[in-house]
Amino acid sequence: MTPDDSETAAAITERVRSRLASATETVAAAIARAEQTNPRLNAVAIPLYDTAPAAARRLDGDRIATRRLPLAGVPVSVKESIDVAGTPSSGGVEALARDLATDDGRIATALRAAGAVPIAKGNLAQLAWFAETENPVYGRTSNPHALDRSPGGSSGGDAALVAAGVVPVAIGTDLGGSVRQPAHCCGIAALKPTEGRLSLAGSLDERLFAAFPWIVGQPGILARDPADLAPVLAALDAGAAAAPAPPVTPAPTHGLRVGVIATNGIVDPAPAVRRAVELAAAAVDQAGAHVVAFEPPAAGHALDLFDEVFLSDGGASIELALAGTAAHPRVAAALAAARGHALDRAAGDALAGRLAAYRRRFAAALDAERLDAILGPVYPVPAVPHGTSQDVVHGQSYASLWNLLGYPAGVVPVAADPAGLPVAAQVAARPWREDVVLGLIAAISTCEAPPRHIADR
């Protein structure tokens, strides 16, 4: 029996382990779905259709070892910026597209060690710098729910592949919402771990953002079924260089105190987004949590700090990466905005001090209300028409807050807006409490779910 596009990663693993399906046929079916779907979406930046079948055959050839693998035979995609041997990690920059990685990065290595099979690298925003998915090398990706809409960014290609049923899970990167905002736009689940839990060693992200040590990005997990987030995180944990991380079994929701953000005062959410948060809060309440209103302290100041970090090198990182080749207009605008804002060492130390002070202030606000977690919007609107994310650029503040703080945060689809576009809610918890995020996501996932289809419009 050939796996279909509705199977979860857990179901695929069980079928491959029990020999009800082979990894070879599972991967072949995913590649066929990619080839059928991609002409409409342009979500695949780099196909791995030549190497993936060989990896699947190796799994089938060692059934004893395969039975122990937590993601045995699961087809996955990874963001183009993540190193996979023999492919570029260009970030959609022509000057970098000629450079091929000699080895897998840490994320691809961990996925293969767990038995997953990368079948594609997903498209992205150029240099992972803005909230759509478009660049001069691979072009523009469309949203599976509405082809005139963006899937978000910067990890929009992988989000679109998951939402379209090509793969059950994918790995992107998240420095300011780059996994969570696309998950919201595409109607799937996502998880950004605690700062420092996982490593982006062996990725363009690691190389490009080394100049901004005050905020550290994380690999992020995209999944069609929220229940797949925990086993994938566990597999990535096993490949991390850090000390063993806390367990990722979803925590019980009963008895948790959850603060709910209605608006951060920077960009008010659209009615459909407010409704999604209300539905999610009701689900959490029904699961036994104590729900209270919460206003994030000095949200505007937090956004200013976030922006200051990424202006702090005066645009040198962007300029070096572009190496004189074509810049997407949004990247060119970011470069222009950064010029003249480079910080010397003393100013960098002062910025680090302000960041630390804000983190203390935020933790004190949670302590004052005895909160275990926060629930709120991911993004103030559903998926936007192509080329218009700049109109709500400050809407990224709902997601980037958790990168600024270093907290784990996840996304779960909740409902659809009147036009049928998916809308999600976001959950965050204190550092290293991914179990709390996953438990709340599990409770919220009982809500009305958005439609999953590839739209004709």
N, C-alpha and C positions, 0 to 999 in steps of 0.2 A: 504494500500500500504506500503510495507516494504522499509525503506530508503536504498539507495545503497551507495557504497563507494565514490561517487563523490559529495555527498551533503555537503554543508558548514554547519558550526555550526549555522549560522544565519538561514539557511533554515530549519534545524532540529528544532530549537527553535520555529519558526513560525508554523511548522506543528504540533508540540506537543501542543502548546498553543491553536491552532484552532481545535484540536482534529481530524485532518486528519491522525495523527499517534499517537500511544501511546508511552510513554517513555519505557514501557516494551518491545514492539516489536523492538524499535530502539536500545535498549541496547542488546537485544538478537541477533540482526543482527550483531552488532559490535563484540560480543563475538564469533559468528560463523566465522566471517572474521579472527579474531585473531587465532582461532583454526586451520583454514585452512592455514593461512599464516606462522604461527610461526615455524612449523617444518623446513622450509627452511631458515628463517631469524634468529631464536633464539633471537628475540627482546624483548620478555616478560621475565622479571626476576621473577616476582611474579604475577600470575593470581589472579584476584579478582572476578572470575566468580561465586562464591557462594554468595558474598555479594551484587554485583552490581544489580542483578535482584530484590532483595528485596528493594533496594533503588529506583529503577525505579517504582516498584509497589506503593510505598508510594507517589511518585509524581502523579501517575495516580489516587490515592485515594483522593487527595486534589486538584481538578481541579481549584478551586477559587484561591488558593495560587499559583499554578503552572503558571497560566496566568500572574503573575507579575514577574516571575523569568527570568532574562536575558539570562540564558543558559539552559532553561528548557529541560531536557531529552537528553542533549548533552553527548555522551560517550567520555571520555577522558582517557589518560594515564598520569601518573606522574612518575618522575624519582625515581628509587629505593631508593635514599638517602633521599627522602621526607617522613616524618612520616605519615603513615596511620595505624590507630588502628588495632592491631592484626597481624601486619606484621613486619619483620625486616627492618631496614634501615642500611644495613651492608656495603655498598660501595664495595661489592664483597670480603669482608674479612671474613674468616671462623670464627674467634673469635667473630665477631659481629653478625653473621647470626643466632645465637641462641637467641638473645635479641629481644623481640617483643615490639613494641610501644604500650603504654597503651591508647594513645589518638591520634587523628589526629593533624598534625602540622597546622600552620596557613594557608598554601597554600591549603591543602586538605579541611580544614574547609571552606575557602572562596569559593572554587569550589562547594562544596555541598550546601552552602547557596545560591549560584546563580542558583542551579538546575542541575548542571553538575553531571555526574555519573562516577566516576573512575572505569574502568574495568580491569586495569592492572597497574603494576609498571614496567617501562622500564629498560632494562639493561644499564650498564654504565662501564666506565673505572674504574679499582680498585681505590678506594679513590678519584675518579674524578680527577685523577692526570695527564692524558695524552690524546692525541688526537685520540685515537681509543676506541673501546668498547669491552673490554675483561677483565676477572677476573677469579680467581680460583673457585669461587662459582657458577657462572652462565654460564661461558664459553664465547664464542665469538659471536658477532652479525655481520651479513652480510648486505651489502647495497642492497636495493631492485632493484636498476638499474643494478647491476652486482655483483653476489654472491661472486666473488673472490676479491671484494673491501670492504674496511671498510666504515661504515656509518659515520665515524668521531667519535669524543668524546669530552667531556666525556658523553654527553647526547645522545649518538648514538642510543640507543634502542628506545627511544621515537621518535626521528627523523625518524627512519625506520618505526615505526608503523604509523606515519602520512603519510609518502611518499607511503607506501603500501596500503593506503586507509582503514586501520583498524579503526582509529579515525580521526576526522577532525582537532582536536587540542590536544596538549599535553603540559605539563609543565616540563621543565628541570631546571637546575641551571647553572649560568654563572659567573665564576670568572676570566676567561681569554679567553673567546671565546667558552665555552663549550656547548652553544646552537647555536651560529651563525655558527661555523665551521661545525657541523653536518647538519645544514639546507642547507648550500652550497653543501655539499657532496651528500645530498639526494634530492635536487631540490625542497625545500619547503621554506616558509617564516619564519622569526623569529624576535623577538624583545627582546632586553635587556634594561630594564628601567634605568633611572638615579639612580646612587648610593644613597641608602637610601629611594627610593620611596616605595619599597616593603620590606617585611621581610622574612628571611629564618628561623624564629623561628619554632622550631619543625622539625629539619632536621639534618642529619649527617653533612651537609655542615656547619651549624652554629656551631656545636660542634667541628668539625675538624679544621676549619679555624679561630677559635677564637684567635689563637696565632698570627694572621697576621692582626692587626686592620687597617693597612694603606690602604688596598684595600678591599672593602666590596662587596661580591658577591650579585647577585640578582637572584630571580626566573626569568626564561626566557620562553617566549611563542613560541611554534612551531605551525605552521598552514599550511594546504594545500592551503587555499585561503588567500591572504594577507588581505582581507577585514575583516577577523575574528580576526585579532590582536587587533583592537581597543575595541570591546566589551569584549573580554577576559581580557584585561588590566583593563577596567573599573570595571569588576567583582572582580578582584584581588585588585584593589584600595579600593573597598568597604570593603574588609576584612583586610586592612592594619591597623597597629596601629598608623601610623603617621598622622599628620594633613591632611585634604583633599588635594589631589593632583590636579594640573591643569587639565582641561578637556583633553580628548584624541580624540576629533574629528579631523580627518586629516586636516591640515592647507592647504590653497591654495598655490600652487607652484609658481604662477605668481609673479614675482618680487623678489623672493629669490636669494641670491647670494650663489652659490655652488662651493666650491673648489674641484678639481678632483685630486686624487693621482694616478699617473701612476705606480710609484714604491716607496717604502720607503727606497730603497738603502740597505736593509738588505738581502732580497731574491727577485729577480726579478720575476714577474708573468709570467706564461706560456702564449703563444700566445692566447689560448682560454680564459684565464682570462682577458687578456688585451682587447680582443674583447668584452667580456661581460661588462666591465667597459665603453668602448667606446659606446656600444649600450645604456647602462643606461644613460650616459651623454647626448646622442642625444635625448633620451626620455624626460629627464628633461629640456633640451633646448627647445624642442617642446612644453612643458607645460608652457613655459614662464619664466623659471628661467634664470639667467645670470650665465654662466658656465665659470670658470677660472681655470687654472692650480694651483696646490697647492703642496708644498713640506713640509711634516711634519717636524718641527724643531727637530734636534738631535734625530732621531728615534732610532739610536743605543743606545744612552744614556737612552732613555725611556725603551728599552728592558732590559738593564742592571739593571735599577731600579726595574723593575717588577721581574726579576730573584732574585735580592737581597732580596726582600721582602720574597720570599718563601724558601730562604735558612736561614732566620734570626733566626729560632729556633733550628738550628743545626740538624734538622730531628726528633726532639722530638715528634712532633704531629703524624708523620707517625709511628714511633716506638711504641708509645702508642696505636694507633689504631690497628696495626697488632698483638700486644700482643703475639708475638712469632709464629703466624701462617703464612701460605704461602704468600709470596709477589710475585706479578707479576714482571717479570724481569725489566720492566720500573720503577716500584715503588721501587724495590730494588736499582736500579741505582740512583734514585732521593734521596733515603736515604743516600747512600754512598757519593753523591755529597754534601749533606747538612752538613754532619758531619764536625765539626771544624769551622763552620761559624755562630755559635750562637752569637747574639748581646746582649751586656749588655744594661742597660737603657740609658746610654749616647749615645751609638752608635745607638740605636733605635730612640732616639730623633733627632740625626743627619740625619738618613735616612728619617724621617718624614719631616725634613727641606728641603732636596733635592727634595722630592716628591712635596712639596708645591711650591718650586721654579720652577720645571718643569711645573706644572699646570699653574702658572702665565705666564711662557714663551709661552706656547701653546696658552693660551687665548689672549696674546698680538699679536701672529701671526695671529689669526683669526681677531682680531680687525684691524690690519694693512690692511687687504684685505676686511674688512667689510663683512665677511662671516657668513652666517646663518647655513650652513651645509657643510659636507664633504662627498664626494662620492669616493669609491675606492674598491680595492679587499677585499674579506673576508679572502682568503687563496690563496697562489700562484699557486696551482695546483688543478685539480679536485680530486675526491676521489682516495685515493692511495690503492695499493694492501695491503692485510692484512699484518701487521707486519712491515710496512715500514715508518710509520709516523715520526719516529726518523730521517729519512733522510732529512726531511724538517721541523725539530722542530722549527727553527727560523721563519718559515712561520706563526706561531701563532702570530707574532708581529703585523700583520695587525688587528687582533681582540683584542689582549690584551691591545693595546694602549688605547682603550676606557674604559677598566676597570681601568687602571692606572689613567685616567683622571676623571672617574666617569660619563662620558657622556652617554646619551642614544644612542643606535645603533641598527640598524635593517638590515635584509638580505632579498633580493628578488631574486628568480630565474630569469635568463635572457635568457640563451641560453644553447646549448649543445656542447660539444667538438666533434671532428671527430669520436670518439668511442661511442658517444651517452651518455656520462656522463654529468650530469647537471653542470652548472656553474652559480654562482650568483654574485651579486654586494652588497656592504655594504654601508649603509648611516648612518651617525652620525650627531648629532646636539648638540647645547649647553645644559647645564643641564636644566632639566624640560621641554624641548621642544620635547617631544615625538610626539606632534602634527605635528611638522615639519618633523620628520622622517617618520611618517605614511603618510603624504601628498606626500612626494617624493617616497615612496614605491608604493603608488597608481599610480603615474605617470609612474614609471618604469615598473610596472606590465603589461603595454600595449605591452611590448617587446615580441619577439618570446619566447615562453615558452619551457622548456625541456620536453621530454617525461615522462609520469608517468606510470610506469609499474613495475612488478616484473620480472626481467630478468631470462632467462634460463641459462645464462652463469655464 
